[in-house]
Amino acid sequence: MLNKEEIIKKYFDQNSLVNADIESFNYFVNTSLPSIVEEMGEIIPTIIPPEISDFKIKLSKIWVEKPQIIEADGSKRSIYPAEARLRALTYSAPIFLEISALIDGVQRETFTAQIGKLPIMVKSKYCNLTNLKKKDLVEKGEDPEDPGGYFILNGNERVLTIVEDLMPNKVFVQENKIGPSKYTARIFSEMGSYRIPHNLEQMKDGIFYLSFTRFKRIPIIPVIKALGLTKDADIMKFVSEEKQYDDIYINLYNSVDIKKEEDALEKLAKHIGMAQAKDKFEKVQDNLDRYLLPHLGTKPEDRIMKAYNLCKMIKKFLQVSRENIARTDKDHYANKKLKLSGDLLADLFRVNLRVLVNDILYNYQRLVKRGKFQSLRIIIRDKLLTSRIKTAMATGSWVGNRKGISQNLQRTNHLDAISHLQRVTSLLSSTQENFEARALHSTHWGRLCPIETPEGTSIGLRKNMSMLCKISQEDIQENKIKKALEPLGLKKLE
């Protein structure tokens, strides 16, 4: 019979401590990169040559090769991490993108361009050390026991620390010590590049007010009616069938003059200063489609589902404020999301690809004005994307004004390096109290180490993953969840 030491040894023979980070990076290159390019859609310039009526630039297939180096004499060959460290080079691989030019609906030019270089995680699927045996690793100047999971930039080993954040697309109701509303329901709606906070408050007059992007403290009933749920009885039903809340009657009475969608859109247009615009209804609907709960969809057919969800948001608010149901525990680990290297790189790449696309548009329109445009090939600056990604990873300054995401890997000893690769940091400020966030929570058991946290201002905000902790990487598909729940009685809302 195996004893506990043999079982643990067997586990670590088959599982790396940094496996989650390596899988996350592989998922980013395999899945996230193509989906980010797909998000961009077709690029339509505002200035086109006079002889052309329609011009579009289409981005399609994207892929990353293994790390390479181009020597001074122009020769190209594979590079390994040991050489990158010794020569103070960046261990990176070229990114290739297939670009097409559509003129008057006809595909005229298709070519593959190198749009930049991506730093490659050591021991990932795209690293030249993958699948090498211990003997081969020693020949390449590597420590066979090194777990990988870090990047090499200008010869320095850099690690992207795991970031702990609140779960997006989930309603949190919290009690306020100050302010006009005793409670606030908050949801961070996240889809692709969008991350939009929505706040629901109830003022002293009993009216529920919703705030998001341009809509600041607007009564929620006109928003629900503008989305297509115009009958008061339906709104009452979707908020709560089992219990009738007086607060809902107050809100419905406050908006009793709104009978149709157009009336609600008129009120919203006045609120955001579009009352005089010719196509004010279309503009308001476009704002609702794009910025109101975008994780539920951004198409007109998704509006009714948004209305249902706003009703359920009101119900959750009333259950906490009127029935004293426990508020959502923000420190419970079921309400947290860990952003690994792949997720952080996806955020960085999404922003910088948009910068590259804008640069291509600018160069194209400048050449068209001069009458010198010949081909799309000559207007792609591959060094732009490379330098921006490299700068962010070398300095740790990330998108969203976040600092310290990338750090120099601590190499005091092997355990110090392992500990650094397992580090989890919170986005909360270390200068503020945040007592509850710093405290040890029962849900940390088996997930986070209860001992390893620094003294001083960062205590409890900088944590370390437990050695046997595994982070799930599955791509959760909505259709699979629906199929699993349908036999249990899940019914679609009509």
PyMOL commands that set and color helices and strands:
alter all, ss='L'
color gray80, all
select helices_A, chain A and resi 4-14+19-40+81-86+134-139+220-226+232-239+246-254+261-271+280-291+294-296+300-323+333-335+341-370+376-379+382-395+414-421+435-438+442-444+456-458+478-488
alter helices_A, ss='H'
color red, helices_A
select strands_A, chain A and resi 42-43+55-64+68-70+76-78+92-103+106-119+151-153+156-160+162-166+172-175+183-191+194-202+208-212+215-219+336-339+406-408+423-426+462-464
alter strands_A, ss='S'
color yellow, strands_A
deselect
rebuild
show_as cartoon
